[in-house]
């Protein structure tokens, strides 16, 4: 197995990945808070998660992937202040929190399917794991790192800081971590930095459960720790999320988890950077109108083109969303699709050996993927492979391209099978044959007339760069 390198936010360095129990890998991803549609900035994060999972599987690892779904407890300030995001939408729309959460989760899952994201092994909804959160909170209290008040159960950050364990992920002091937050210093808190594990004394909150400390609901941070450990163990291999999770959410996850278990919570924290708009500002829901995947479809952009767009920058770098970039990504997708449709049956048959010259491209792609998930370089190698296949007129590059596509996730095999599955009527096939003969004889006027007739019969005509053509029935 070749070494796979990834940037570990814990140590701020690119490190060789070494799972606890190879070839098994445990992967936990901070998933969506399902109170509004997930915009393209959110979806960039999940394309990244899918890419790292596919890259690990490309290297022979068996990945057990858990993604949480936050459907309670995420406040509008991302901390302990404000209104529960789910309930805010529920009140605005006149629906129950469950109806809101189900609706936006289903929408998110449809977007994931359109992007060809492999579903996690487990979708872990917060409201299904209240008992696990209560049990973990008890362990933290028993460890002496949390205290109970009339307004809630709080994690004692000052005590934890005294153990010299705080800030390992963010490299920030408490004041720096919280400088941009609206801290609510409840009279019950020992310190404004303490965060909530279980909320009490909120009679108007629509979602509440019984607990040893009274009726209430969980804080946001305890959810991820409880669900990650339930399904993946007390120490997980990889924890992913956006860079905005580093200073607070993931710091708090580490603190509460390790206080309970006295074990490392995650061995590798891997974070993706933001998708930014034309003005260079982060695309977010709080900014007002935000672009959705459906907006791309309305503009004639295939969702898979957004995957290619995301590959244009490394996951740790910001990437600017603009019309030119997404159109260029659509062109690259069209190029892959054109090649897939052009591959004849004999080259696509099961067991066909790949062209020997294509091995170089496989190795270069593998090297790029294993070098901290260098998707821009990997994508360039895949495009070069197709260009070389056209130059050589050798479609035996197809098996190699399919191997690369297990990481790229463009579903090229399905695209080719769909295109080739269209049955062409005998009279249309005669027109196609006549057009091929006209093009070969350089009778372009006749070829053009035949093209128009074929299109009138309901077929899309695509003239390929190698001089061949493909014909697909319009759906």
Backbone torsions as a table, in degrees:
resi	resn	phi	psi	omega
1	UNK	NA	128.5	-179.6
2	UNK	-73.2	148.9	178.1
3	UNK	-67.1	139.4	179.0
4	UNK	-114.7	126.8	-175.7
5	UNK	-111.9	140.4	-179.3
6	UNK	-147.2	150.8	179.4
7	UNK	-79.2	120.7	-179.5
8	UNK	-99.4	111.6	-177.8
9	UNK	-62.3	-24.1	178.9
10	UNK	-61.6	-40.3	-177.0
11	UNK	-109.3	-1.5	-179.4
12	UNK	52.5	49.4	-179.2
13	UNK	-154.6	151.8	172.0
14	UNK	-77.2	123.9	-174.9
15	UNK	-127.2	153.9	172.3
16	UNK	-71.5	129.2	-178.3
17	UNK	-77.8	127.7	178.3
18	UNK	-136.1	101.4	-178.4
19	UNK	-69.7	161.3	-180.0
20	UNK	-64.5	-42.6	-174.4
21	UNK	-131.7	69.9	-178.5
22	UNK	-61.2	147.4	3.4
23	UNK	-85.9	9.0	179.2
24	UNK	-74.8	139.3	176.4
25	UNK	-130.5	131.2	175.4
26	UNK	-101.6	127.3	-174.5
27	UNK	-130.1	123.1	177.5
28	UNK	-118.7	130.5	-178.4
29	UNK	-119.4	131.1	171.0
30	UNK	-67.2	115.3	-175.2
31	UNK	-95.3	-164.8	-172.5
32	UNK	-79.8	150.8	162.9
33	UNK	-93.9	116.0	-164.8
34	UNK	-93.7	75.0	178.7
35	UNK	-124.7	-12.3	176.7
36	UNK	-151.7	170.0	175.5
37	UNK	-62.0	150.1	175.1
38	UNK	-82.8	121.2	-177.5
39	UNK	-82.8	178.0	-175.9
40	UNK	-62.4	-30.8	176.1
41	UNK	-63.7	-43.4	174.3
42	UNK	-60.9	-44.7	-174.4
43	UNK	-67.7	-27.6	174.4
44	UNK	-58.0	-40.7	179.7
45	UNK	-61.4	-39.0	-176.1
46	UNK	-80.1	-26.5	169.3
47	UNK	-63.4	-41.3	176.8
48	UNK	-61.1	-46.6	-179.9
49	UNK	-59.5	-43.8	179.2
50	UNK	-63.3	-37.3	-179.0
51	UNK	-66.6	-43.3	-179.6
52	UNK	-68.8	-36.3	177.0
53	UNK	-64.1	-47.4	179.5
54	UNK	-62.4	-38.5	179.6
55	UNK	-64.3	-41.1	177.1
56	UNK	-63.7	-42.7	178.4
57	UNK	-66.8	-34.3	175.8
58	UNK	-59.9	-31.5	-179.8
59	UNK	-89.2	6.1	174.6
60	UNK	94.8	4.5	177.7
61	UNK	-80.7	154.0	174.0
62	UNK	-107.3	112.3	-170.7
63	UNK	-98.3	128.3	170.5
64	UNK	-104.0	110.7	-169.4
65	UNK	-112.9	124.8	176.1
66	UNK	-118.6	132.3	174.4
67	UNK	-124.7	127.6	178.9
68	UNK	-81.2	156.0	172.3
69	UNK	-124.3	112.5	-178.8
70	UNK	-84.9	111.2	178.8
71	UNK	-123.1	18.1	171.7
72	UNK	-166.6	148.5	166.9
73	UNK	90.3	-5.6	179.8
74	UNK	-89.6	109.3	-176.9
75	UNK	-77.9	159.5	-177.2
76	UNK	-65.3	-17.2	178.4
77	UNK	-95.3	2.0	-173.2
78	UNK	66.0	9.3	176.7
79	UNK	-132.4	-135.3	-176.7
80	UNK	-98.2	0.1	-175.2
81	UNK	-101.8	155.9	174.5
82	UNK	93.6	-162.4	-175.7
83	UNK	-106.3	148.4	175.3
84	UNK	-58.5	128.5	-174.3
85	UNK	-61.6	-40.8	179.7
86	UNK	-63.1	-46.3	-176.8
87	UNK	-69.4	-32.6	177.4
88	UNK	-61.2	-45.0	177.4
89	UNK	-66.9	-40.4	-179.3
90	UNK	-60.5	-43.3	179.4
91	UNK	-66.4	-40.1	-178.3
92	UNK	-66.9	-34.8	-175.8
93	UNK	-97.3	-3.2	-179.1
94	UNK	66.9	35.4	-179.7
95	UNK	-122.6	171.5	174.1
96	UNK	-82.6	156.7	176.0
97	UNK	-56.7	-37.4	179.9
98	UNK	-64.8	-41.6	178.5
99	UNK	-62.3	-42.8	178.7
100	UNK	-62.2	-49.6	-177.4
101	UNK	-62.1	-44.3	-179.8
102	UNK	-62.8	-42.5	-177.2
103	UNK	-62.2	-49.1	-175.6
104	UNK	-78.3	-24.9	172.6
105	UNK	-67.5	-44.5	178.6
106	UNK	-62.2	-38.6	177.6
107	UNK	-64.1	-43.2	178.1
108	UNK	-61.5	-43.0	-179.2
109	UNK	-66.5	-33.5	174.7
110	UNK	-65.9	-41.2	177.1
111	UNK	-62.5	-41.2	178.1
112	UNK	-61.1	-41.7	179.1
113	UNK	-65.3	-40.5	179.1
114	UNK	-64.1	-30.9	178.3
115	UNK	-87.5	1.5	-179.3
116	UNK	58.5	40.9	175.0
117	UNK	-83.4	130.5	176.8
118	UNK	-64.2	127.3	179.6
119	UNK	-66.5	147.4	176.5
120	UNK	-62.8	159.0	175.1
121	UNK	-63.0	-31.7	-179.6
122	UNK	-139.3	124.0	165.9
123	UNK	-88.4	115.6	-172.8
124	UNK	-109.4	102.7	-179.1
125	UNK	-84.6	134.6	-176.8
126	UNK	-57.3	-43.0	-175.9
127	UNK	-68.0	-13.2	175.9
128	UNK	-87.7	-3.3	-171.7
129	UNK	-130.0	30.3	179.6
130	UNK	-60.5	-42.3	-179.8
131	UNK	-60.9	-37.7	179.2
132	UNK	-67.2	-36.8	178.9
133	UNK	-68.9	-39.9	177.3
134	UNK	-63.5	-43.2	179.9
135	UNK	-62.6	-41.5	179.5
136	UNK	-68.3	-39.3	177.4
137	UNK	-60.9	-40.4	176.3
138	UNK	-59.0	-42.8	-179.3
139	UNK	-62.6	-39.1	-179.2
140	UNK	-68.4	-40.4	175.9
141	UNK	-61.8	-45.3	-179.0
142	UNK	-63.1	-28.4	178.1
143	UNK	-78.4	-5.7	178.3
144	UNK	82.3	19.2	-175.3
145	UNK	-115.0	13.4	175.9
146	UNK	-148.0	157.1	-178.1
147	UNK	-139.9	153.9	-174.7
148	UNK	-106.0	134.0	175.4
149	UNK	-131.3	178.7	179.3
150	UNK	-69.3	-22.7	-179.0
151	UNK	-98.0	-8.1	177.9
152	UNK	158.9	177.8	173.2
153	UNK	-100.7	123.8	-174.9
154	UNK	-114.9	143.0	172.9
155	UNK	-81.1	130.7	-175.7
156	UNK	-84.2	87.2	-175.9
157	UNK	-64.8	-37.9	-178.5
158	UNK	-63.1	-40.3	176.5
159	UNK	-62.9	-44.5	-178.4
160	UNK	-64.0	-38.9	178.1
161	UNK	-62.5	-35.7	178.5
162	UNK	-62.1	-21.4	176.8
163	UNK	-84.4	2.8	178.0
164	UNK	61.0	35.4	-178.8
165	UNK	-115.6	-3.0	-175.3
166	UNK	-85.9	144.9	174.7
167	UNK	84.4	13.4	-179.3
168	UNK	-66.6	-30.8	-178.4
169	UNK	-84.8	-48.4	-174.3
170	UNK	-85.6	-19.6	-174.1
171	UNK	59.8	31.7	-179.4
172	UNK	-122.0	152.5	172.1
173	UNK	-76.0	169.6	177.9
174	UNK	-58.3	-43.7	-178.8
175	UNK	-62.9	-39.0	179.2
176	UNK	-68.7	-40.9	180.0
177	UNK	-60.9	-37.0	-171.6
178	UNK	-102.8	7.0	-174.9
179	UNK	-59.7	-35.1	-175.9
180	UNK	-96.9	5.9	-177.1
181	UNK	-98.8	156.2	174.4
182	UNK	-96.8	85.2	-176.2
183	UNK	-74.6	130.2	174.0
184	UNK	-100.1	110.8	-177.5
185	UNK	-89.3	83.4	177.3
186	UNK	-59.3	145.3	177.6
187	UNK	-61.3	-20.3	-179.8
188	UNK	-82.2	-17.6	-179.0
189	UNK	-78.7	139.5	173.9
190	UNK	-73.8	-28.4	179.9
191	UNK	-145.7	146.9	176.9
192	UNK	-64.1	-17.3	-178.8
193	UNK	-83.0	-16.1	-179.7
194	UNK	-64.0	141.7	-178.7
195	UNK	-118.2	159.9	-171.3
196	UNK	-84.3	131.8	170.4
197	UNK	-97.0	-37.2	178.7
198	UNK	-145.1	129.5	-175.0
199	UNK	-95.8	133.1	177.7
200	UNK	-125.2	166.0	172.8
201	UNK	69.4	33.1	178.5
202	UNK	-124.1	74.8	-172.8
203	UNK	-63.5	-22.8	-178.4
204	UNK	-85.3	-7.8	179.0
205	UNK	-69.0	129.6	-171.9
206	UNK	-73.8	-27.9	-177.3
207	UNK	-111.0	114.4	-179.9
208	UNK	-144.5	153.5	-179.0
209	UNK	-137.4	155.0	175.6
210	UNK	-73.3	146.2	178.0
211	UNK	-147.7	169.2	177.0
212	UNK	-61.2	-17.4	-175.6
213	UNK	-105.6	-2.3	-178.6
214	UNK	125.6	174.5	-177.5
215	UNK	-77.1	131.8	-178.2
216	UNK	-174.4	-152.0	-177.4
217	UNK	-152.8	161.6	-173.2
218	UNK	-77.8	154.0	167.1
219	UNK	-74.2	162.8	-175.2
220	UNK	-64.4	-43.9	-170.2
221	UNK	-67.9	-37.2	-176.6
222	UNK	-64.5	-24.8	-177.7
223	UNK	-58.8	-51.2	-174.8
224	UNK	-64.9	-42.9	-179.8
225	UNK	-60.3	-46.1	-177.0
226	UNK	-64.2	-43.8	-176.2
227	UNK	-74.8	-37.8	178.0
228	UNK	-61.1	-46.2	-177.0
229	UNK	-72.0	-30.6	179.7
230	UNK	-61.5	-43.9	-172.2
231	UNK	-99.4	-22.4	-171.7
232	UNK	-121.6	-4.7	179.6
233	UNK	99.3	171.5	-173.8
234	UNK	-75.5	-19.0	171.7
235	UNK	-127.0	120.9	-179.4
236	UNK	-105.5	159.4	-178.0
237	UNK	-75.5	-54.7	-173.5
238	UNK	-131.6	134.5	174.3
239	UNK	-123.2	124.4	-178.8
240	UNK	-111.0	163.9	177.2
241	UNK	170.4	174.7	177.1
242	UNK	-77.6	158.7	-178.2
243	UNK	-63.3	-20.6	178.1
244	UNK	-69.6	-15.3	177.9
245	UNK	-81.5	-13.9	-171.9
246	UNK	-61.6	-54.2	-169.3
247	UNK	-71.2	-25.6	-175.2
248	UNK	-124.1	-65.3	-171.3
249	UNK	-59.5	-50.4	-177.2
250	UNK	-74.8	-32.3	173.0
251	UNK	-60.1	-42.8	-179.1
252	UNK	-69.5	-36.6	175.6
253	UNK	-59.4	-46.7	179.6
254	UNK	-60.2	-47.7	-175.7
255	UNK	-60.2	-50.1	-175.6
256	UNK	-71.4	-37.1	-178.3
257	UNK	-67.3	-48.8	-175.3
258	UNK	-73.8	-24.7	174.0
259	UNK	-66.3	-33.3	-179.4
260	UNK	-81.3	-39.3	-170.8
261	UNK	-101.9	-22.9	-174.0
262	UNK	60.0	31.4	177.1
263	UNK	-131.7	156.2	173.1
264	UNK	-59.0	136.1	-177.9
265	UNK	-78.1	-52.0	178.9
266	UNK	-136.7	138.3	-177.3
267	UNK	-83.2	-29.5	177.9
268	UNK	-134.3	121.7	168.6
269	UNK	-101.3	125.5	-177.9
270	UNK	-125.5	123.0	-172.5
271	UNK	-121.1	142.5	176.5
272	UNK	-101.3	150.0	177.3
273	UNK	-84.0	177.6	-173.2
274	UNK	-84.2	156.2	160.8
275	UNK	-88.7	129.2	-178.2
276	UNK	-117.0	157.7	-179.7
277	UNK	-84.3	-172.4	-176.7
278	UNK	-61.7	-29.3	-178.2
279	UNK	-88.0	3.2	179.4
280	UNK	83.2	9.3	-179.9
281	UNK	-96.4	148.9	180.0
282	UNK	-59.8	133.0	173.6
283	UNK	-77.6	120.3	-176.6
284	UNK	-149.4	161.5	179.2
285	UNK	-69.1	-33.2	-178.5
286	UNK	-67.1	-17.3	-179.5
287	UNK	-80.2	-3.2	-179.9
288	UNK	105.4	-129.6	-179.2
289	UNK	-65.8	135.5	-177.5
290	UNK	-136.8	147.2	-175.8
291	UNK	-73.7	138.8	-180.0
292	UNK	-113.6	164.0	177.5
293	UNK	-62.2	-35.5	179.2
294	UNK	-63.6	-28.1	177.0
295	UNK	-64.0	-35.7	178.2
296	UNK	-65.3	-43.0	178.7
297	UNK	-60.3	-38.7	178.7
298	UNK	-64.8	-26.7	180.0
299	UNK	-92.8	7.9	178.2
300	UNK	81.6	19.5	-179.5
301	UNK	-101.9	127.5	176.5
302	UNK	-68.5	136.7	177.7
303	UNK	-53.6	-33.5	-179.7
304	UNK	-67.4	-20.3	173.9
305	UNK	-65.7	-29.4	177.1
306	UNK	-67.8	-33.8	173.3
307	UNK	-58.1	-49.2	-179.2
308	UNK	-62.4	-39.6	176.8
309	UNK	-57.3	-44.0	-179.7
310	UNK	-64.2	-30.6	179.2
311	UNK	-70.8	-11.4	-176.2
312	UNK	-70.6	-11.9	176.0
313	UNK	-138.0	151.1	175.3
314	UNK	-65.1	151.8	-173.8
315	UNK	-60.4	-23.5	-178.4
316	UNK	-88.0	0.6	-179.2
317	UNK	-110.7	144.0	172.4
318	UNK	-63.4	150.4	175.6
319	UNK	-134.3	132.2	-175.7
320	UNK	-91.1	130.9	179.3
321	UNK	-90.4	123.6	176.2
322	UNK	-152.5	165.5	-174.3
323	UNK	-62.9	-41.2	-177.5
324	UNK	-63.1	-42.8	-177.5
325	UNK	-66.9	-42.0	-178.6
326	UNK	-71.5	-32.5	175.7
327	UNK	-67.5	-39.4	177.4
328	UNK	-63.4	-37.3	177.7
329	UNK	-66.6	-37.8	175.9
330	UNK	-63.3	-39.2	177.5
331	UNK	-62.2	-40.6	178.3
332	UNK	-66.4	-39.0	176.8
333	UNK	-63.4	-42.7	177.7
334	UNK	-59.1	-37.6	-179.9
335	UNK	-63.8	-45.5	176.3
336	UNK	-63.3	-42.7	-179.4
337	UNK	-64.5	-40.8	178.4
338	UNK	-58.6	-44.7	179.9
339	UNK	-64.6	-43.9	-179.2
340	UNK	-59.2	-42.4	180.0
341	UNK	-68.1	-25.8	-176.2
342	UNK	-82.2	-16.5	-175.9
343	UNK	-68.0	120.2	-179.4
344	UNK	-72.7	164.4	-176.1
345	UNK	-60.6	-36.3	-176.9
346	UNK	-67.3	-31.6	178.4
347	UNK	-80.2	-20.7	-177.7
348	UNK	-99.2	0.1	-177.3
349	UNK	-65.8	151.1	178.2
350	UNK	-60.2	136.3	175.7
351	UNK	85.6	-0.7	178.5
352	UNK	-67.3	131.7	-178.6
353	UNK	-78.1	135.9	179.4
354	UNK	-68.7	151.6	177.2
355	UNK	-59.7	136.9	-178.8
356	UNK	-59.6	-36.1	-177.7
357	UNK	-66.6	-20.3	-177.5
358	UNK	-76.2	-14.5	-177.8
359	UNK	-60.5	-34.5	179.1
360	UNK	-59.3	-39.6	-178.3
361	UNK	-70.4	-37.1	176.3
362	UNK	-60.3	-46.2	-178.1
363	UNK	-66.0	-40.0	179.1
364	UNK	-66.4	-40.0	177.1
365	UNK	-63.0	-46.2	-179.4
366	UNK	-60.0	-42.9	179.6
367	UNK	-62.7	-41.5	179.9
368	UNK	-64.9	-45.9	-178.8
369	UNK	-63.3	-39.0	-177.5
370	UNK	-78.1	-9.3	178.3
371	UNK	-95.3	73.1	177.9
372	UNK	56.9	40.6	174.6
373	UNK	53.4	58.8	-177.8
374	UNK	-81.4	79.8	-176.0
375	UNK	-68.5	-34.3	177.6
376	UNK	-59.4	-42.7	179.7
377	UNK	-69.8	-40.2	-179.8
378	UNK	-63.3	-42.9	178.6
379	UNK	-62.7	-41.6	179.3
380	UNK	-60.9	-40.5	179.4
381	UNK	-63.8	-42.3	179.9
382	UNK	-62.9	-41.4	177.9
383	UNK	-65.7	-38.5	178.1
384	UNK	-65.3	-36.3	178.0
385	UNK	-60.7	-45.5	179.4
386	UNK	-64.4	-43.5	179.4
387	UNK	-60.3	-40.7	179.8
388	UNK	-69.2	-35.5	177.1
389	UNK	-63.8	-41.3	176.0
390	UNK	-63.5	-42.8	-177.4
391	UNK	-62.7	-40.5	-179.4
392	UNK	-83.8	-11.4	-171.9
393	UNK	54.2	46.1	-174.7
394	UNK	-127.5	100.7	-177.7
395	UNK	-82.1	5.4	175.6
396	UNK	-73.5	2.8	170.9
397	UNK	-76.1	-11.3	-175.7
398	UNK	-57.0	-48.5	179.5
399	UNK	-58.9	-35.9	178.4
400	UNK	-68.1	-42.2	178.9
401	UNK	-62.9	-38.7	178.1
402	UNK	-63.2	-37.0	177.5
403	UNK	-63.6	-41.6	178.0
404	UNK	-66.6	-32.7	-177.1
405	UNK	-71.1	-16.4	174.0
406	UNK	-63.0	-22.5	174.6
407	UNK	-96.3	-44.9	-178.0
408	UNK	-64.0	-34.0	175.3
409	UNK	72.4	31.6	-178.2
410	UNK	-90.8	-4.4	175.2
411	UNK	58.2	45.7	-174.4
412	UNK	-68.2	-33.7	178.9
413	UNK	-62.1	-44.9	178.8
414	UNK	-63.4	-39.9	179.5
415	UNK	-61.5	-44.7	179.6
416	UNK	-63.8	-44.2	-177.8
417	UNK	-64.1	-37.8	178.3
418	UNK	-64.3	-43.6	-179.2
419	UNK	-65.3	-41.1	-176.6
420	UNK	-79.7	-13.7	-178.2
421	UNK	-77.6	-15.1	-178.8
422	UNK	-68.5	120.5	178.5
423	UNK	-80.9	126.9	-178.5
424	UNK	-100.1	125.6	-179.6
425	UNK	-62.2	153.8	-174.8
426	UNK	-60.5	-40.0	-178.0
427	UNK	-70.4	-33.1	176.6
428	UNK	-70.5	-39.4	177.7
429	UNK	-61.2	-34.7	177.1
430	UNK	-64.9	-40.5	176.3
431	UNK	-61.6	-40.7	179.3
432	UNK	-63.0	-45.2	179.4
433	UNK	-63.3	-40.5	179.4
434	UNK	-64.6	-38.4	-179.9
435	UNK	-66.9	-39.7	178.4
436	UNK	-62.0	-40.3	178.8
437	UNK	-66.1	-40.2	179.0
438	UNK	-64.4	-41.7	179.5
439	UNK	-65.5	-39.1	179.7
440	UNK	-64.8	-35.4	178.2
441	UNK	-83.0	3.2	-178.8
442	UNK	61.9	26.5	174.0
443	UNK	-90.0	76.0	-170.5
444	UNK	-71.6	-25.3	177.3
445	UNK	-65.0	-47.8	177.6
446	UNK	-64.7	-41.8	179.7
447	UNK	-60.1	-37.8	179.8
448	UNK	-68.3	-40.5	178.2
449	UNK	-64.5	-40.7	178.6
450	UNK	-66.0	-37.0	176.6
451	UNK	-59.6	-46.0	-179.6
452	UNK	-61.2	-39.3	-179.8
453	UNK	-67.2	-41.2	178.4
454	UNK	-62.1	-41.6	179.2
455	UNK	-67.1	-34.8	176.5
456	UNK	-65.2	-26.9	178.4
457	UNK	-79.1	0.5	175.2
458	UNK	98.9	21.2	-178.9
459	UNK	-114.0	145.3	172.0
460	UNK	-90.9	130.9	-178.7
461	UNK	-108.1	127.7	180.0
462	UNK	-126.3	112.2	177.1
463	UNK	-86.1	121.4	-174.1
464	UNK	-87.6	163.1	-174.5
465	UNK	-69.9	-21.7	-179.4
466	UNK	-88.3	7.4	178.3
467	UNK	95.8	-9.7	176.7
468	UNK	-86.3	177.8	178.3
469	UNK	-142.3	152.3	175.2
470	UNK	-122.2	150.8	-176.1
471	UNK	-132.4	124.1	-178.2
472	UNK	-132.6	133.2	179.2
473	UNK	-67.4	135.0	177.6
474	UNK	-70.7	140.1	179.9
475	UNK	-99.4	NA	NA
